Amino acid sequence: MLTRTINWELIIQQYDEMIKYATALKQGTAEPEAILRRFTRNNVQHPTYKALAELGKAIKTIFLCRYIGSEDLRIEINEGLNVVENWNSANAFIFYGKGGEVATNRLEEQELSVLALHLLQICLVYVNTLMIQQVLHEPVWLSRMKAEDFRALTPLIYAHVNPYGIFELDMETRLPIDVVA
């Protein structure tokens, strides 16, 4: 909650410096860490840092006004959040060992865990996509679909997966999924 108005005068005073730092970041001539160190050195806040914080408050206020005034924007953001939450739920389900967390500080093991998670995600989405295509290939099911159903359709489903089961790998037998042309 804002307790005071935005200090536009500070933004105007520091405008050239703000542009200088933003340009340095954009062109890669300065590292973000070096700029942040300069802004926070000696426990004294740099005036340009304060001006950037004020500008950030103005941008946040503009966004909040748009958010409050636009039902379409609120719906879009909510739908996006639902997609992310669904993805995170699927990741937690797939990566259930050790509470779904990478439980090591070793970079190699972290990378291996994340790569294994990505492989499982890709496999899950691929098999689910094939199954959904097979269902939608049948005219009876396709005719029952409405526009809302197609918008809600996602291959990121996992209720049919048993993460604790025994998986027998048979490289001689293919999955009984018809190829959809």
C-alpha positions as CSV (number, residue, x, y, z in Angstrom):
1,M,0.0,0.0,0.0
2,L,1.4,3.4,-1.0
3,T,1.7,5.8,2.0
4,R,2.8,8.8,-0.1
5,T,2.8,10.0,-3.7
6,I,5.4,9.1,-6.2
7,N,8.4,11.4,-6.2
8,W,8.4,12.5,-9.8
9,E,10.9,15.3,-9.1
10,L,13.5,12.6,-8.1
11,I,12.8,10.7,-11.3
12,I,13.3,13.9,-13.3
13,Q,16.5,14.7,-11.5
14,Q,18.0,11.3,-12.0
15,Y,16.6,10.6,-15.5
16,D,20.0,10.9,-17.3
17,E,21.7,8.6,-14.8
18,M,18.8,6.1,-15.1
19,I,19.2,6.1,-18.9
20,K,23.0,5.7,-18.6
21,Y,22.7,2.6,-16.4
22,A,19.9,1.1,-18.4
23,T,21.9,1.6,-21.6
24,A,25.0,0.0,-20.0
25,L,22.9,-3.0,-19.0
26,K,21.3,-3.3,-22.4
27,Q,24.6,-3.0,-24.3
28,G,26.4,-5.4,-21.8
29,T,29.1,-2.8,-21.0
30,A,28.3,-3.2,-17.3
31,E,27.4,-6.2,-15.1
32,P,24.2,-6.0,-13.1
33,E,26.1,-7.0,-9.9
34,A,28.6,-4.1,-10.3
35,I,25.7,-1.6,-10.7
36,L,23.9,-3.0,-7.7
37,R,27.0,-2.8,-5.6
38,R,27.4,0.8,-6.6
39,F,23.8,1.5,-5.6
40,T,24.0,-0.2,-2.2
41,R,27.5,0.5,-1.1
42,N,28.1,1.9,2.5
43,N,24.5,1.4,3.5
44,V,23.6,4.6,1.8
45,Q,21.0,4.4,-1.0
46,H,22.2,5.9,-4.2
47,P,19.9,8.7,-5.6
48,T,19.6,6.9,-8.9
49,Y,18.6,3.7,-7.1
50,K,15.9,5.7,-5.2
51,A,14.7,7.2,-8.5
52,L,14.5,3.7,-10.1
53,A,12.4,2.5,-7.1
54,E,10.1,5.4,-7.6
55,L,9.7,4.7,-11.3
56,G,9.0,1.0,-10.4
57,K,6.2,2.2,-8.1
58,A,4.7,4.3,-10.9
59,I,4.8,1.3,-13.3
60,K,3.3,-0.9,-10.7
61,T,0.5,1.6,-10.1
62,I,-0.3,1.9,-13.8
63,F,-0.4,-1.9,-14.0
64,L,-2.7,-2.2,-11.0
65,C,-5.1,0.5,-12.5
66,R,-5.2,-1.5,-15.8
67,Y,-5.7,-4.8,-13.8
68,I,-8.6,-3.4,-11.8
69,G,-10.2,-1.7,-14.8
70,S,-10.0,-4.6,-17.2
71,E,-11.9,-7.9,-16.6
72,D,-10.3,-9.4,-19.7
73,L,-6.8,-8.7,-18.3
74,R,-7.8,-10.3,-15.0
75,I,-9.1,-13.4,-16.8
76,E,-6.0,-13.6,-18.9
77,I,-3.7,-13.4,-15.9
78,N,-5.7,-15.9,-14.0
79,E,-5.6,-18.4,-16.9
80,G,-1.9,-17.9,-17.2
81,L,-1.4,-18.6,-13.4
82,N,-3.6,-21.7,-13.7
83,V,-1.3,-23.0,-16.5
84,V,1.7,-22.4,-14.4
85,E,0.1,-24.0,-11.3
86,N,-0.9,-27.0,-13.4
87,W,2.6,-27.4,-14.7
88,N,4.0,-27.1,-11.1
89,S,1.5,-29.7,-9.9
90,A,2.6,-32.1,-12.7
91,N,6.2,-31.5,-11.9
92,A,5.6,-32.3,-8.2
93,F,3.7,-35.4,-9.2
94,I,6.4,-36.6,-11.6
95,F,9.3,-35.7,-9.4
96,Y,7.8,-37.1,-6.2
97,G,11.1,-38.5,-4.7
98,K,12.6,-36.4,-1.9
99,G,9.5,-34.2,-1.7
100,G,9.9,-33.0,-5.3
101,E,13.0,-31.0,-4.4
102,V,16.6,-31.4,-5.7
103,A,18.2,-32.5,-2.5
104,T,21.9,-31.9,-3.3
105,N,24.3,-29.0,-3.6
106,R,26.4,-30.7,-6.2
107,L,25.9,-29.0,-9.5
108,E,26.3,-32.2,-11.6
109,E,23.6,-34.0,-9.6
110,Q,21.3,-31.0,-9.8
111,E,21.7,-30.8,-13.5
112,L,21.1,-34.6,-13.8
113,S,17.9,-34.3,-11.7
114,V,16.6,-31.5,-13.8
115,L,17.4,-33.2,-17.1
116,A,15.6,-36.4,-15.8
117,L,12.6,-34.3,-14.8
118,H,12.5,-32.7,-18.3
119,L,12.7,-36.1,-20.0
120,L,9.8,-37.3,-17.9
121,Q,7.8,-34.2,-18.7
122,I,8.4,-34.6,-22.4
123,C,7.5,-38.3,-22.3
124,L,4.3,-37.6,-20.4
125,V,3.2,-34.8,-22.7
126,Y,4.1,-36.9,-25.8
127,V,2.1,-40.0,-24.7
128,N,-0.8,-37.8,-23.6
129,T,-0.8,-36.0,-26.9
130,L,-1.0,-39.3,-28.8
131,M,-3.9,-40.4,-26.6
132,I,-5.8,-37.1,-27.0
133,Q,-5.3,-37.3,-30.8
134,Q,-6.6,-40.8,-30.8
135,V,-9.8,-39.8,-29.0
136,L,-10.3,-36.7,-31.1
137,H,-9.9,-38.8,-34.3
138,E,-13.2,-40.5,-33.4
139,P,-16.1,-38.4,-34.9
140,V,-18.3,-39.1,-32.0
141,W,-15.9,-37.5,-29.5
142,L,-14.9,-34.7,-31.8
143,S,-18.5,-33.7,-32.4
144,R,-19.1,-33.4,-28.6
145,M,-16.2,-30.9,-28.2
146,K,-17.1,-27.2,-27.9
147,A,-14.8,-24.2,-28.2
148,E,-14.4,-24.0,-24.4
149,D,-13.4,-27.7,-24.4
150,F,-10.6,-27.1,-27.0
151,R,-9.3,-24.1,-25.0
152,A,-9.1,-26.2,-21.9
153,L,-7.5,-29.2,-23.6
154,T,-4.0,-29.9,-22.4
155,P,-1.6,-32.8,-22.7
156,L,-0.3,-32.1,-19.2
157,I,-2.6,-34.5,-17.4
158,Y,-1.3,-37.2,-15.0
159,A,-4.3,-38.7,-13.1
160,H,-3.9,-41.9,-15.2
161,V,-0.2,-42.4,-14.3
162,N,0.9,-44.6,-11.4
163,P,4.2,-43.2,-10.2
164,Y,4.8,-46.1,-7.8
165,G,4.1,-49.0,-10.2
166,I,6.3,-51.5,-11.8
167,F,7.2,-50.8,-15.4
168,E,8.3,-53.6,-17.6
169,L,10.1,-52.4,-20.6
170,D,9.5,-54.4,-23.7
171,M,11.3,-52.9,-26.7
172,E,9.7,-55.5,-29.0
173,T,6.1,-54.2,-28.5
174,R,4.7,-50.8,-29.5
175,L,2.1,-48.9,-27.6
176,P,-1.4,-49.7,-28.9
177,I,-1.9,-46.1,-30.1
178,D,-3.1,-45.7,-33.7
179,V,-1.2,-43.3,-35.9
180,V,-3.5,-40.4,-36.7
181,A,-3.0,-39.1,-40.3
